[in-house]
Amino acid sequence: MTRQSPTKAGSGASSGAAAPSSTSVISSPARALVPVVFVLLWSTGFIGARYGLPHAEPATFLAIRMVAAVALMVPFALATRAPWPHGPRAWLNAAIAGVLMHAIYLGGVFISIHQGVPAAMAAVIVGLQPLLTALLAIPMLGERPRPRQWAGLLLGLGGVLLVLADKIAPAGSGLLFQGFPAWAPLFSVGSLVAITVGTLFQKRHCSGQDLRTGTIIQYVASFLVLLPVALLFETRVVDWAPEFIGALVWLTVVLSLGAVSLLYVLLRRGAASETASLFYLVPLSAAVIAWILFDEAPGALGLCGMALTAAGVWLVVGARRR
């Protein structure tokens, strides 16, 4: 379980000791595979949530995941003598990025899926990140979208509406959507905002921090946010079934350590908007995996919506690169 003026590294006051380039030891062919591997790994996060959430509530699940990730990373950081960020502001920046990119982003996705939202639908909503990034560039960077970008924004929005429409239940069912309440997707919308702002914040303020220690701070901060939620609103009962243990191990090792590290590597290598463009491939990957594992086959409207969303993001990102 990451990621204009944000393309510049954070100032010395807001970042820790500059770490060696995360890609300097990676061969050119391997670097070319990093985006592909990232998309595949990131999309499995939605699948891992689908497997684990029947056995633990969202905040409880995520709090355990954060503890497990920290338990793995602290000995590694100490053994490799990783430098810690310098100054309270650098620690605060890491904490803010972590809460946005882990506690709020993951929390929203997990709550949505826990309430019955299909994994592919949650992925489609969060996959609008490139479009939201383009919109945020207007007030934050003074950039005015071109006509092609506005067309892409409208296509992307229309695509998400089609994906949602694919799950509208027949009249009189008592639910607006099949299998989940109408408000459940709103948590995925909150995740979309959190991951977008979080990646921009990470790019601007935390790029100079060592990945090992910076990530530890992020996970600790996320745990401190998730724990009160679990204590106040959840039963904290965990069914340690094989499915839950497998999902926890996968999400901790492959997502929290692997995919998140790749996201930060990608953010250091290029612009935040270019990294964000990878997220439009995640819904398609997640939909295929969910189809195979859970028989969550999208209908005709859903497939059309995914295609429209991908086309909309391509128009926005393509226009930004010209």
SERO-4910 file (N, C-alpha, C, O; in steps of 0.05 Angstrom, whole numbers):
BEGIN
 pado doro    nc1    nc2    nc3   cac1   cac2   cac3    cc1    cc2    cc3    oc1    oc2    oc3
  Met    A      2     -4      0      0      0      0      6     12      0     -8     32      0
  Thr    A     34    124    -38     32    134    -40     25    154    -45     41    172    -50
  Arg    A     85    162    -94     76    192    -92     74    204    -84     64    225    -94
  Gln    A    104    440   -263     90    450   -240    110    458   -219    134    457   -224
  Ser    A    102    465   -198    120    471   -177    124    447   -158    144    445   -145
  Pro    A    104    429   -157    108    405   -141    130    387   -152    139    370   -137
  Thr    A    139    391   -176    160    374   -187    187    381   -174    206    366   -177
  Lys    A    189    403   -161    214    411   -148    215    397   -121    195    394   -107
  Ala    A    239    389   -114    243    377    -88    238    396    -66    241    421    -70
  Gly    A    229    386    -43    223    404    -20    248    418    -11    270    409    -16
  Ser    A    244    440      2    266    456     12    280    442     34    269    423     46
  Gly    A    304    452     41    319    439     62    304    440     88    307    422    105
  Ala    A    288    460     92    273    462    118    251    442    120    243    434    142
  Ser    A    242    432     97    219    414     98    226    385     91    208    368     91
  Ser    A    250    379     86    257    352     79    281    343     95    296    359    106
  Gly    A    283    317     97    305    305    113    330    305     96    332    317     75
  Ala    A    350    290    107    375    288     93    371    275     66    356    256     63
  Ala    A    383    287     46    379    277     19    389    249     16    411    242     24
  Ala    A    371    232      7    378    204      3    390    199    -24    384    215    -42
  Pro    A    406    179    -28    416    172    -54    393    167    -72    372    158    -64
  Ser    A    397    172    -98    375    168   -117    365    139   -116    381    120   -116
  Ser    A    339    136   -114    328    110   -111    330     93   -136    326     69   -135
  Thr    A    336    106   -158    337     92   -184    365     89   -194    370     78   -215
  Ser    A    385    100   -179    413    100   -188    424     72   -191    442     67   -206
  Val    A    413     53   -174    424     26   -175    406      8   -191    410    -17   -191
  Ile    A    386     19   -205    368      2   -221    376      5   -251    380     27   -261
  Ser    A    378    -18   -264    386    -17   -292    364     -5   -309    341     -3   -301
  Ser    A    372      4   -333    353     17   -351    329     -1   -358    306      9   -356
  Pro    A    333    -26   -365    310    -43   -371    292    -46   -347    267    -46   -349
  Ala    A    304    -48   -323    287    -51   -298    271    -25   -293    248    -27   -285
  Arg    A    284     -2   -299    269     23   -295    245     25   -312    224     35   -304
  Ala    A    247     14   -337    224     15   -355    201     -2   -345    178      3   -351
  Leu    A    208    -22   -329    187    -40   -319    174    -29   -293    153    -39   -285
  Val    A    187     -9   -280    176      1   -255    147     10   -257    131      1   -240
  Pro    A    139     26   -277    111     34   -278     92     11   -282     70     10   -270
  Val    A    100    -10   -298     83    -33   -302     79    -48   -276     57    -56   -269
  Val    A    101    -53   -262    100    -68   -237     83    -52   -217     67    -64   -202
  Phe    A     87    -26   -216     72     -9   -197     42    -12   -202     27    -16   -183
  Val    A     33    -10   -227      4    -12   -233     -7    -39   -224    -28    -41   -212
  Leu    A      8    -61   -230     -2    -87   -223     -4    -91   -193    -23   -101   -183
  Leu    A     17    -82   -179     17    -85   -150     -4    -67   -137    -19    -76   -119
  Trp    A     -6    -42   -146    -25    -23   -134    -54    -33   -137    -70    -30   -119
  Ser    A    -60    -45   -160    -87    -54   -165    -94    -77   -147   -118    -82   -141
  Thr    A    -74    -93   -137    -81   -115   -120    -89   -106    -92    -99   -122    -76
  Gly    A    -84    -80    -85    -93    -70    -59   -123    -72    -56   -132    -78    -34
  Phe    A   -138    -66    -77   -167    -68    -76   -175    -97    -72   -195   -103    -59
  Ile    A   -160   -116    -84   -167   -144    -81   -160   -154    -53   -175   -169    -41
  Gly    A   -137   -145    -42   -130   -153    -15   -151   -143      5   -157   -158     24
  Ala    A   -161   -119      1   -182   -109     18   -207   -126     17   -220   -132     37
  Arg    A   -214   -135     -7   -237   -152    -12   -235   -178      3   -254   -189     13
  Tyr    A   -210   -189      4   -206   -214     18   -206   -211     48   -217   -228     63
  Gly    A   -194   -189     58   -190   -187     87   -213   -175    102   -216   -181    126
  Leu    A   -229   -158     90   -249   -143    105   -272   -160    116   -284   -151    136
  Pro    A   -278   -183    105   -298   -199    119   -289   -209    146   -306   -219    162
  His    A   -264   -206    152   -253   -217    177   -244   -195    197   -237   -202    220
  Ala    A   -245   -170    189   -238   -148    208   -250   -122    197   -252   -119    172
  Glu    A   -257   -104    214   -268    -78    206   -245    -61    195   -222    -65    201
  Pro    A   -253    -41    178   -233    -26    163   -210    -13    180   -187    -18    174
  Ala    A   -217      3    200   -196     17    215   -179     -3    231   -155      0    234
  Thr    A   -192    -24    241   -177    -45    256   -158    -59    237   -134    -63    244
  Phe    A   -167    -66    214   -150    -80    194   -126    -62    187   -103    -72    187
  Leu    A   -131    -37    181   -110    -19    173    -90    -13    196    -66    -10    191
  Ala    A   -101    -11    220    -83     -6    243    -63    -29    247    -40    -25    252
  Ile    A    -74    -53    244    -56    -77    246    -36    -77    224    -12    -83    228
  Arg    A    -45    -69    200    -27    -68    177     -4    -48    181     19    -53    175
  Met    A    -11    -25    193     10     -4    198     30    -14    218     54    -10    215
  Val    A     21    -28    239     39    -38    260     57    -59    247     81    -60    253
  Ala    A     46    -76    230     62    -97    218     83    -85    199    106    -94    198
  Ala    A     76    -64    184     95    -51    166    118    -38    182    141    -40    174
  Val    A    111    -24    204    131    -11    220    150    -32    232    174    -28    233
  Ala    A    138    -54    242    154    -75    254    175    -87    234    196    -95    242
  Leu    A    168    -87    209    186    -97    188    207    -76    181    230    -83    176
  Met    A    199    -51    180    216    -30    170    236    -19    190    258    -12    183
  Val    A    229    -18    215    247     -6    236    273    -22    238    294     -9    237
  Pro    A    273    -48    240    299    -62    241    315    -58    216    340    -56    217
  Phe    A    302    -58    193    316    -54    168    329    -26    167    352    -23    159
  Ala    A    314     -5    175    325     22    175    348     25    194    368     38    188
  Leu    A    346     12    218    367     14    237    392     -2    228    415      8    231
  Ala    A    388    -25    216    410    -41    206    425    -28    184    449    -31    181
  Thr    A    411    -13    167    423      0    144    431     29    151    440     44    133
  Arg    A    427     37    176    434     64    185    422     86    168    435    105    159
  Ala    A    396     83    163    382    103    147    380    129    162    374    129    186
  Pro    A    385    152    148    383    178    162    354    185    167    337    180    150
  Trp    A    349    198    190    323    207    197    320    236    188    340    250    186
  Pro    A    295    245    183    291    273    175    302    293    196    302    287    220
  His    A    312    316    187    323    336    205    302    357    212    290    369    194
  Gly    A    296    360    237    279    382    246    249    373    248    240    355    234
  Pro    A    235    386    266    206    380    270    189    384    245    171    369    241
  Arg    A    196    404    229    179    409    206    181    386    186    161    378    174
  Ala    A    204    375    183    208    352    165    192    328    175    179    314    159
  Trp    A    192    323    201    176    302    212    146    307    209    131    288    203
  Leu    A    138    332    212    110    338    209    101    334    180     79    324    175
  Asn    A    118    343    161    112    339    133    108    309    126     89    302    112
  Ala    A    126    292    136    124    264    132     98    253    144     84    236    132
  Ala    A     91    263    168     66    253    181     41    261    165     23    246    162
  Ile    A     41    286    155     18    296    139     15    279    114     -7    270    107
  Ala    A     37    275    100     36    259     75     26    231     81     10    219     66
  Gly    A     35    219    104     27    192    111     -2    190    117    -16    172    109
  Val    A    -13    209    133    -41    209    140    -58    211    115    -79    197    112
  Leu    A    -50    228     96    -66    231     72    -65    206     54    -85    197     44
  Met    A    -40    195     50    -36    174     31    -42    146     42    -45    127     27
  His    A    -44    144     69    -48    117     80    -73    117     97    -91    101     92
  Ala    A    -75    133    118    -98    132    136   -124    139    121   -143    124    122
  Ile    A   -124    163    108   -149    172     96   -154    158     69   -177    149     64
  Tyr    A   -134    156     53   -138    143     27   -146    113     30   -167    105     20
  Leu    A   -130     98     45   -137     70     49   -162     67     65   -178     49     60
  Gly    A   -166     84     85   -190     82    102   -215     85     85   -234     70     88
  Gly    A   -216    105     67   -239    109     50   -244     85     32   -267     77     29
  Val    A   -223     75     19   -226     52      2   -236     27     18   -255     13      9
  Phe    A   -225     23     41   -232     -1     57   -261      1     66   -276    -18     66
  Ile    A   -270     25     75   -297     29     84   -316     24     61   -337     11     64
  Ser    A   -310     34     37   -327     30     14   -331      1      8   -353     -9      4
  Ile    A   -308    -14      7   -309    -42      0   -323    -58     23   -338    -77     17
  His    A   -319    -50     47   -331    -62     70   -362    -59     69   -376    -77     78
  Gln    A   -371    -37     57   -400    -33     55   -412    -46     30   -436    -43     25
  Gly    A   -395    -60     14   -406    -75     -9   -399    -63    -36   -407    -75    -56
  Val    A   -385    -41    -37   -378    -29    -63   -358    -48    -76   -338    -56    -64
  Pro    A   -363    -56   -102   -344    -74   -115   -316    -62   -117   -313    -38   -119
  Ala    A   -296    -80   -115   -268    -70   -115   -262    -55   -141   -248    -35   -140
  Ala    A   -273    -64   -164   -268    -50   -189   -280    -22   -189   -268     -4   -200
  Met    A   -304    -19   -177   -316      7   -176   -300     27   -159   -296     50   -166
  Ala    A   -291     17   -136   -274     34   -119   -249     42   -134   -240     65   -131
  Ala    A   -238     24   -149   -214     30   -165   -219     51   -186   -202     68   -192
  Val    A   -243     49   -199   -250     69   -220   -252     97   -208   -242    116   -219
  Ile    A   -265     99   -185   -268    125   -172   -241    137   -165   -235    160   -171
  Val    A   -224    121   -152   -198    131   -144   -181    136   -169   -162    152   -169
  Gly    A   -187    121   -191   -172    125   -216   -176    151   -229   -163    158   -249
  Leu    A   -194    168   -218   -197    195   -228   -176    214   -218   -177    238   -224
  Gln    A   -156    204   -204   -135    221   -193   -122    239   -214   -118    263   -208
  Pro    A   -115    229   -238   -103    248   -257   -120    271   -264   -111    293   -269
  Leu    A   -147    266   -266   -165    288   -272   -167    308   -250   -167    333   -255
  Leu    A   -168    299   -225   -169    317   -202   -142    333   -200   -142    356   -193
  Thr    A   -120    319   -206    -94    333   -206    -94    356   -226    -84    378   -220
  Ala    A   -106    352   -250   -107    373   -269   -125    396   -260   -118    420   -264
  Leu    A   -147    390   -245   -164    411   -235   -150    427   -213   -152    451   -211
  Leu    A   -136    413   -196   -122    426   -174    -99    444   -184    -91    463   -171
  Ala    A    -90    438   -208    -68    455   -219    -78    483   -226    -62    502   -229
  Ile    A   -105    486   -228   -116    513   -235   -111    532   -211    -99    553   -215
  Pro    A   -121    526   -187   -117    545   -165    -88    544   -154    -78    564   -145
  Met    A    -76    520   -154    -50    517   -141    -27    527   -159     -7    538   -149
  Leu    A    -30    524   -185     -8    531   -203    -15    552   -224      2    560   -239
  Gly    A    -40    560   -224    -48    581   -243    -50    570   -271    -50    586   -290
  Glu    A    -52    544   -275    -54    533   -301    -84    532   -310   -101    525   -295
  Arg    A    -88    539   -335   -115    539   -346   -117    515   -365   -103    514   -385
  Pro    A   -136    497   -360   -139    474   -378   -146    482   -406   -160    501   -411
  Arg    A   -135    467   -425   -141    471   -453   -168    458   -460   -177    442   -444
  Pro    A   -180    465   -483   -205    452   -490   -203    421   -490   -222    408   -481
  Arg    A   -180    411   -499   -177    382   -499   -178    371   -470   -189    349   -465
  Gln    A   -167    386   -451   -168    377   -424   -196    377   -412   -204    359   -398
  Trp    A   -211    399   -418   -238    400   -409   -254    377   -420   -271    365   -406
  Ala    A   -250    370   -445   -263    347   -457   -256    321   -442   -273    304   -437
  Gly    A   -231    319   -435   -222    295   -420   -235    294   -393   -243    272   -383
  Leu    A   -237    317   -379   -249    318   -353   -278    309   -354   -288    294   -337
  Leu    A   -292    318   -375   -320    311   -378   -323    281   -385   -342    268   -375
  Leu    A   -305    271   -402   -306    242   -408   -301    225   -384   -315    205   -379
  Gly    A   -281    233   -368   -275    218   -344   -298    217   -324   -305    196   -313
  Leu    A   -311    240   -320   -334    242   -303   -357    224   -313   -370    210   -298
  Gly    A   -361    226   -339   -382    210   -352   -377    181   -349   -395    165   -345
  Gly    A   -351    173   -351   -344    145   -348   -350    134   -320   -361    112   -317
  Val    A   -344    150   -300   -350    142   -272   -380    140   -268   -389    121   -255
  Leu    A   -395    158   -279   -424    157   -277   -436    132   -290   -455    120   -279
  Leu    A   -424    123   -312   -433     99   -325   -426     74   -308   -442     56   -306
  Val    A   -402     74   -296   -395     52   -278   -414     50   -255   -423     29   -247
  Leu    A   -422     73   -243   -441     74   -222   -469     65   -232   -483     50   -218
  Ala    A   -476     74   -255   -503     67   -266   -505     38   -271   -527     26   -271
  Asp    A   -482     25   -276   -483     -4   -281   -492    -20   -257   -500    -43   -259
  Lys    A   -491     -7   -233   -498    -20   -208   -524    -10   -197   -531    -16   -174
  Ile    A   -539      7   -212   -564     17   -201   -584     -6   -199   -588    -21   -219
  Ala    A   -597     -8   -177   -616    -30   -172   -643    -23   -184   -649      0   -188
  Pro    A   -660    -43   -189   -687    -38   -199   -703    -22   -179   -698    -22   -155
  Ala    A   -723     -7   -189   -739     10   -171   -753     -7   -150   -762    -30   -155
  Gly    A   -755      4   -126   -768    -10   -105   -751    -29    -89   -761    -43    -71
  Ser    A   -726    -30    -95   -708    -49    -82   -700    -39    -54   -691    -55    -37
  Gly    A   -704    -13    -49   -697     -2    -23   -669      8    -23   -661     22     -3
  Leu    A   -653      3    -43   -625     13    -45   -622     26    -72   -633     17    -92
  Leu    A   -606     47    -73   -601     60    -98   -583     43   -115   -585     43   -139
  Phe    A   -564     28   -102   -546     11   -116   -549    -17   -107   -559    -23    -85
  Gln    A   -541    -36   -124   -543    -64   -118   -522    -72    -98   -498    -72   -103
  Gly    A   -531    -79    -74   -513    -91    -54   -499    -72    -36   -485    -81    -18
  Phe    A   -503    -46    -39   -490    -27    -21   -506     -1    -20   -519      6    -39
  Pro    A   -504     13      3   -519     39      5   -508     60    -13   -485     59    -21
  Ala    A   -525     80    -18   -517    101    -37   -494    118    -28   -479    129    -44
  Trp    A   -490    120     -1   -468    137      9   -441    123      9   -420    136     12
  Ala    A   -441     97      5   -416     82      8   -394     91    -12   -371     93     -4
  Pro    A   -401     97    -38   -380    106    -56   -367    133    -48   -346    139    -58
  Leu    A   -381    148    -31   -370    174    -24   -344    171     -8   -327    189     -9
  Phe    A   -341    149      5   -315    144     19   -292    140     -1   -270    148      4
  Ser    A   -299    128    -24   -279    126    -45   -272    153    -57   -250    158    -65
  Val    A   -293    171    -58   -288    198    -67   -268    212    -48   -250    226    -57
  Gly    A   -273    208    -22   -254    220     -3   -226    209     -6   -207    223     -3
  Ser    A   -224    183    -13   -198    171    -18   -185    184    -42   -161    188    -43
  Leu    A   -201    190    -62   -191    203    -86   -178    230    -80   -156    236    -89
  Val    A   -192    246    -64   -181    272    -56   -156    268    -40   -136    283    -44
  Ala    A   -156    249    -21   -133    245     -3   -108    237    -19    -86    247    -14
  Ile    A   -111    217    -37    -87    208    -51    -77    229    -70    -53    230    -75
  Thr    A    -95    245    -81    -86    267   -100    -70    288    -85    -48    295    -93
  Val    A    -82    298    -63    -68    318    -47    -43    306    -35    -22    320    -33
  Gly    A    -44    281    -26    -22    269    -13      2    265    -32     25    270    -23
  Thr    A     -2    257    -56     20    254    -75     33    281    -82     57    283    -84
  Leu    A     16    302    -85     27    328    -90     43    338    -66     65    350    -70
  Phe    A     33    333    -42     47    342    -18     73    326    -15     94    337     -8
  Gln    A     72    300    -20     96    283    -19    117    293    -38    141    295    -32
  Lys    A    108    299    -63    127    308    -83    141    335    -75    165    338    -79
  Arg    A    125    353    -64    136    379    -58    152    380    -33    173    393    -32
  His    A    143    366    -12    155    370     15    172    346     25    188    350     44
  Cys    A    169    323     12    183    300     24    201    285      5    211    264     11
  Ser    A    207    297    -18    223    283    -38    251    278    -29    264    259    -37
  Gly    A    262    296    -11    289    293     -2    293    274     21    315    269     29
  Gln    A    271    264     32    273    246     55    280    218     47    273    209     25
  Asp    A    295    205     65    302    177     60    276    160     60    259    163     78
  Leu    A    273    142     41    249    127     38    244    109     62    221    105     70
  Arg    A    265     98     74    262     80     96    251     94    121    230     85    132
  Thr    A    264    114    130    255    128    155    230    145    150    213    147    167
  Gly    A    229    158    126    205    174    120    180    158    120    159    167    130
  Thr    A    181    133    109    158    116    108    150    106    136    126    103    142
  Ile    A    170    101    153    164     93    180    148    115    194    128    109    208
  Ile    A    156    140    191    141    162    204    113    163    193     94    168    208
  Gln    A    110    159    167     83    160    155     65    139    166     42    144    172
  Tyr    A     75    115    169     59     93    179     52     96    209     30     90    217
  Val    A     71    107    225     65    112    253     43    133    255     25    130    271
  Ala    A     45    155    240     25    176    240     -2    165    232    -23    172    244
  Ser    A     -2    148    212    -27    136    202    -40    118    224    -64    119    228
  Phe    A    -23    103    238    -33     86    260    -46    103    282    -67     96    293
  Leu    A    -33    126    288    -44    143    309    -70    155    302    -86    163    319
  Val    A    -76    158    276   -102    167    267   -122    145    266   -146    149    273
  Leu    A   -114    121    257   -132     99    254   -141     87    281   -163     77    284
  Leu    A   -122     86    300   -128     73    326   -153     85    340   -170     70    348
  Pro    A   -155    112    343   -179    123    356   -205    116    341   -225    112    353
  Val    A   -203    115    314   -227    108    298   -235     80    305   -259     74    309
  Ala    A   -216     62    306   -222     34    313   -233     32    342   -252     16    346
  Leu    A   -222     47    360   -231     46    388   -259     57    392   -274     47    409
  Leu    A   -265     78    377   -291     92    381   -314     80    365   -336     80    374
  Phe    A   -308     69    341   -330     62    322   -330     33    314   -348     25    300
  Glu    A   -311     17    323   -310    -11    314   -309    -30    338   -302    -22    360
  Thr    A   -315    -55    333   -314    -75    354   -285    -85    359   -280    -95    381
  Arg    A   -268    -82    340   -240    -90    341   -237   -121    343   -216   -131    351
  Val    A   -258   -135    334   -257   -164    334   -244   -173    307   -251   -163    286
  Val    A   -224   -190    309   -210   -200    286   -212   -230    284   -207   -244    303
  Asp    A   -221   -239    260   -222   -268    255   -196   -275    240   -193   -269    216
  Trp    A   -177   -288    254   -151   -294    242   -153   -318    224   -138   -338    227
  Ala    A   -170   -316    205   -173   -338    185   -150   -336    165   -137   -316    162
  Pro    A   -145   -359    151   -123   -358    131   -126   -336    110   -106   -325    102
  Glu    A   -151   -330    102   -155   -309     83   -146   -282     94   -134   -266     79
  Phe    A   -152   -277    119   -144   -251    131   -114   -250    134   -102   -229    128
  Ile    A   -102   -271    143    -73   -271    147    -59   -268    120    -40   -253    118
  Gly    A    -69   -281    100    -57   -278     73    -60   -250     62    -41   -239     51
  Ala    A    -84   -238     66    -88   -211     57    -71   -192     72    -60   -173     60
  Leu    A    -68   -196     98    -51   -178    115    -22   -179    106     -9   -159    103
  Val    A    -12   -203    102     16   -206     93     20   -193     66     40   -179     62
  Trp    A      2   -198     47      4   -187     20      3   -156     21     21   -143     10
  Leu    A    -16   -145     35    -19   -116     36      4   -103     51     12    -81     44
  Thr    A     15   -117     70     37   -105     86     63   -106     70     77    -86     67
  Val    A     70   -130     60     96   -133     47     96   -122     18    113   -107     10
  Val    A     76   -131      3     75   -124    -26     65    -95    -30     76    -81    -47
  Leu    A     45    -87    -15     34    -60    -19     48    -39     -2     59    -20    -13
  Ser    A     47    -42     24     58    -22     42     88    -18     38     98      4     41
  Leu    A    102    -39     32    131    -37     28    139    -35     -1    155    -18     -9
  Gly    A    128    -52    -18    135    -53    -46    123    -32    -63    137    -15    -74
  Ala    A     96    -32    -65     83    -13    -83     86     16    -75     90     34    -91
  Val    A     84     21    -49     87     49    -39    116     59    -45    119     82    -52
  Ser    A    136     42    -41    163     50    -48    166     56    -77    179     75    -85
  Leu    A    153     40    -94    154     45   -123    141     72   -130    150     87   -147
  Leu    A    119     78   -115    105    104   -120    124    127   -114    125    146   -129
  Tyr    A    138    125    -91    157    146    -84    180    148   -103    189    170   -109
  Val    A    189    125   -114    210    126   -134    200    140   -159    215    156   -171
  Leu    A    176    134   -167    165    147   -191    161    176   -187    166    192   -206
  Leu    A    153    185   -163    150    213   -158    176    228   -159    178    251   -168
  Arg    A    198    214   -150    224    227   -151    234    228   -180    248    247   -188
  Arg    A    227    209   -196    237    208   -224    224    228   -242    237    239   -259
  Gly    A    198    234   -238    184    251   -257    164    269   -243    163    270   -219
  Ala    A    148    282   -260    128    301   -249    105    286   -236     99    263   -242
  Ala    A     93    299   -217     70    287   -203     48    280   -222     35    259   -219
  Ser    A     43    297   -242     21    292   -261     27    268   -278      8    253   -285
  Glu    A     52    263   -285     59    240   -301     56    214   -284     46    194   -294
  Thr    A     64    215   -259     59    192   -242     30    187   -238     21    164   -238
  Ala    A     14    208   -234    -15    205   -231    -28    192   -254    -48    178   -251
  Ser    A    -16    196   -278    -28    184   -302    -29    154   -301    -45    141   -315
  Leu    A    -11    142   -286    -11    113   -284    -36    102   -270    -44     80   -275
  Phe    A    -49    119   -254    -71    110   -238    -96    103   -256   -114     89   -248
  Tyr    A    -96    114   -281   -119    108   -298   -118     79   -308   -138     69   -318
  Leu    A    -95     66   -306    -92     38   -313   -101     19   -291   -107     -4   -295
  Val    A   -101     30   -266   -107     13   -243   -135      1   -244   -138    -23   -239
  Pro    A   -156     17   -250   -183      5   -251   -185    -18   -270   -199    -38   -263
  Leu    A   -173    -16   -293   -175    -38   -312   -161    -63   -302   -172    -85   -304
  Ser    A   -138    -59   -290   -123    -82   -278   -139    -94   -255   -142   -118   -253
  Ala    A   -150    -77   -237   -165    -87   -214   -191   -101   -224   -199   -121   -212
  Ala    A   -203    -91   -245   -228   -103   -255   -223   -131   -265   -238   -149   -260
  Val    A   -201   -135   -280   -194   -161   -290   -188   -181   -268   -198   -203   -268
  Ile    A   -173   -172   -247   -167   -189   -225   -192   -196   -209   -196   -219   -201
  Ala    A   -209   -176   -204   -234   -181   -190   -252   -200   -205   -267   -216   -193
  Trp    A   -252   -197   -231   -268   -215   -248   -259   -244   -245   -276   -262   -242
  Ile    A   -233   -248   -245   -222   -275   -243   -226   -287   -215   -234   -310   -213
  Leu    A   -222   -271   -194   -222   -281   -167   -250   -282   -155   -257   -300   -140
  Phe    A   -266   -261   -160   -292   -258   -146   -316   -259   -165   -339   -256   -156
  Asp    A   -311   -263   -190   -333   -263   -210   -348   -237   -210   -372   -237   -215
  Glu    A   -334   -215   -204   -346   -188   -205   -344   -178   -234   -330   -158   -239
  Ala    A   -359   -191   -251   -358   -184   -280   -372   -157   -285   -396   -155   -278
  Pro    A   -359   -137   -296   -373   -112   -302   -392   -116   -325   -387   -131   -344
  Gly    A   -415   -102   -324   -434   -103   -346   -425    -85   -369   -403    -74   -369
  Ala    A   -442    -83   -389   -436    -68   -412   -431    -38   -405   -412    -26   -415
  Leu    A   -449    -27   -388   -445      1   -380   -419      5   -365   -405     24   -369
  Gly    A   -413    -15   -348   -388    -13   -332   -363    -13   -350   -345      3   -346
  Leu    A   -363    -31   -370   -340    -32   -388   -338     -6   -405   -316      4   -409
  Cys    A   -361      4   -414   -360     30   -428   -351     52   -411   -335     69   -419
  Gly    A   -359     52   -385   -350     73   -367   -321     72   -362   -308     93   -361
  Met    A   -309     48   -359   -280     45   -355   -265     56   -379   -245     70   -377
  Ala    A   -276     49   -403   -263     58   -428   -264     89   -430   -244    102   -437
  Leu    A   -287    100   -423   -289    130   -424   -271    143   -404   -259    164   -410
  Thr    A   -269    132   -380   -252    143   -360   -223    143   -369   -208    162   -366
  Ala    A   -214    120   -380   -187    118   -390   -182    138   -412   -161    151   -413
  Ala    A   -201    141   -430   -198    160   -452   -197    189   -442   -181    205   -452
  Gly    A   -213    195   -422   -213    221   -410   -187    228   -397   -176    250   -401
  Val    A   -176    209   -382   -150    214   -369   -128    217   -390   -110    234   -387
  Trp    A   -129    201   -411   -109    203   -433   -110    230   -446    -89    241   -452
  Leu    A   -134    241   -450   -136    268   -462   -124    289   -444   -109    307   -453
  Val    A   -129    287   -418   -119    307   -399    -89    305   -397    -75    325   -399
  Val    A    -78    281   -393    -49    278   -389    -35    284   -415    -14    297   -415
  Gly    A    -46    275   -438    -33    281   -463    -31    311   -469    -11    320   -479
  Ala    A    -53    326   -462    -52    355   -466    -32    368   -448    -20    388   -456
  Arg    A    -29    358   -423    -10    370   -404     19    366   -413     36    383   -407
  Arg    A     24    345   -428     52    340   -437     60    355   -462     83    356   -469
  Arg    A     40    366   -475     46    380   -500     55    409   -495     61    424   -513
***
